[in-house]
Amino acid sequence: MTQPIIRFEGVSKAFGTQTVLRDFSLDVEPGAFVSIIGRSGCGKTTTLNLLGGFIQPDSGHILLEGEDITGLPPERRPVSTVFQSYALFPHLNVLDNVCYGLRFFRGMKKKEAAPIAMEELKTVGLSGYETARIGELSGGQQQRVALARAMATGPKILLLDEPLSNLDAGLRVQLREELKELQKKLGITMVFVTHDQEEALSLSDKIVVMEKGVAVQTGTPREIYFSPVSRYVAS
C-alpha cells in the first residue's frame, strides 16, 4: 500500500473561543488532486494554512512523507501556495515575480533562477511575457504567473486557495481544464480549496466535505455525488 504523502492526525485549531477545526484526520496519496469544499467558516482555508505552515495547530500532527512537519515554518516545507489574491508584486515584472521564491527562499542568484522561471512560464503558456508588468496582464494571465511562481521552487505539494474565484465564468472553466491538465502532466499533489461544487467534482480525485470544522464525508466525486452521508452533503 502506498504511503500517503500528506497525513493529518487528529488536528484541531481554535481562534479564541471559536474552534475552526476539530479532530481533523486525512490521508492524501502522492499525485492526487484533493478538493476541500464547504460553506464559509467551515475550516477549509484553515486546513490549507496549517499544511502551509502559516499557522500552528493546537493539537494533532501533520506528516509529509512520514515526517512530522507540524512545527516547521513555511520556508522549510516543500510546499507552495497559490493564494486567492495571487499576491503578485506589482513593482516586479513577470520574470522577477516567478524568480522571487528561488532567489529569496532557495538563495539562487538571478542568472541561476531565470532559466528555471522561464521554463515554468513556458509550462503555463506565458513565454514572451517575461518583461511584462503585472498591471498589464489579464486576470487569467496573473493566475498563470502565480502558478508558475509557486511551481518554480519544485514543491512536492501545491496548495490552491480558491485561485479561480476572481475570474469570470468562461475563463474559470478554461483555466480549470488547464489546471487539471497541468497536474496530470507534472504528477504533483494538489490540495484545492473551493466553495464551488462543480469545480470540486470536475477536478478532484478525492473530495473532503467540511461542516463547522469537521470532515463530514471524504470520498471520490462519484461517492460524494451518488452516496452522500447526510442532507448537508447532498445539498
Secondary structure as the mmCIF struct_conf table of DSSP 4:
data_model
#
loop_
_struct_conf.conf_type_id
_struct_conf.id
_struct_conf.beg_label_comp_id
_struct_conf.beg_label_asym_id
_struct_conf.beg_label_seq_id
_struct_conf.end_label_comp_id
_struct_conf.end_label_asym_id
_struct_conf.end_label_seq_id
HELX_LH_PP_P HELX_LH_PP_P1 THR A 2 PRO A 4
BEND BEND1 ILE A 5 ILE A 5
STRN STRN1 ILE A 6 PHE A 15
TURN_TY1_P TURN_TY1_P1 GLY A 16 THR A 17
STRN STRN2 GLN A 18 VAL A 28
TURN_TY1_P TURN_TY1_P2 PRO A 30 GLY A 31
STRN STRN3 PHE A 33 ILE A 37
BEND BEND2 ARG A 39 ARG A 39
TURN_TY1_P TURN_TY1_P3 SER A 40 GLY A 41
BEND BEND3 CYS A 42 GLY A 43
HELX_RH_AL_P HELX_RH_AL_P1 LYS A 44 GLY A 52
TURN_TY1_P TURN_TY1_P4 GLY A 53 GLY A 53
BEND BEND4 PHE A 54 ILE A 55
BEND BEND5 ASP A 58 ASP A 58
STRN STRN4 SER A 59 LEU A 64
TURN_TY1_P TURN_TY1_P5 GLU A 65 GLY A 66
STRN STRN5 GLU A 67 ASP A 68
TURN_TY1_P TURN_TY1_P6 THR A 70 GLY A 71
HELX_RH_3T_P HELX_RH_3T_P1 PRO A 74 ARG A 76
BEND BEND6 ARG A 77 PRO A 78
STRN STRN6 VAL A 79 VAL A 82
TURN_TY1_P TURN_TY1_P7 GLN A 84 SER A 85
TURN_TY1_P TURN_TY1_P8 PRO A 90 HIS A 91
BEND BEND7 LEU A 92 LEU A 92
STRN STRN7 ASN A 93 ASN A 93
HELX_RH_AL_P HELX_RH_AL_P2 VAL A 94 PHE A 104
TURN_TY1_P TURN_TY1_P9 PHE A 105 PHE A 105
BEND BEND8 ARG A 106 ARG A 106
HELX_RH_AL_P HELX_RH_AL_P3 LYS A 110 THR A 123
TURN_TY1_P TURN_TY1_P10 VAL A 124 GLY A 125
TURN_TY1_P TURN_TY1_P11 SER A 127 GLY A 128
TURN_TY1_P TURN_TY1_P12 GLU A 130 THR A 131
STRN STRN8 ARG A 133 ARG A 133
HELX_RH_3T_P HELX_RH_3T_P2 ILE A 134 GLU A 136
BEND BEND9 LEU A 137 LEU A 137
HELX_RH_AL_P HELX_RH_AL_P4 GLY A 139 ALA A 152
TURN_TY1_P TURN_TY1_P13 THR A 153 THR A 153
BEND BEND10 LYS A 156 LYS A 156
STRN STRN9 ILE A 157 ASP A 161
BEND BEND11 GLU A 162 GLU A 162
TURN_TY1_P TURN_TY1_P14 PRO A 163 ASN A 166
BEND BEND12 LEU A 167 LEU A 167
HELX_RH_AL_P HELX_RH_AL_P5 ALA A 169 LEU A 186
TURN_TY1_P TURN_TY1_P15 GLY A 187 GLY A 187
STRN STRN10 THR A 189 THR A 194
BEND BEND13 HIS A 195 HIS A 195
HELX_RH_AL_P HELX_RH_AL_P6 GLN A 197 LEU A 203
BEND BEND14 ASP A 205 ASP A 205
STRN STRN11 LYS A 206 GLU A 211
TURN_TY1_P TURN_TY1_P16 LYS A 212 GLY A 213
STRN STRN12 VAL A 214 GLY A 219
HELX_RH_AL_P HELX_RH_AL_P7 PRO A 221 PHE A 226
BEND BEND15 SER A 227 SER A 227
BEND BEND16 VAL A 229 SER A 230
HELX_RH_AL_P HELX_RH_AL_P8 ARG A 231 ALA A 234
#
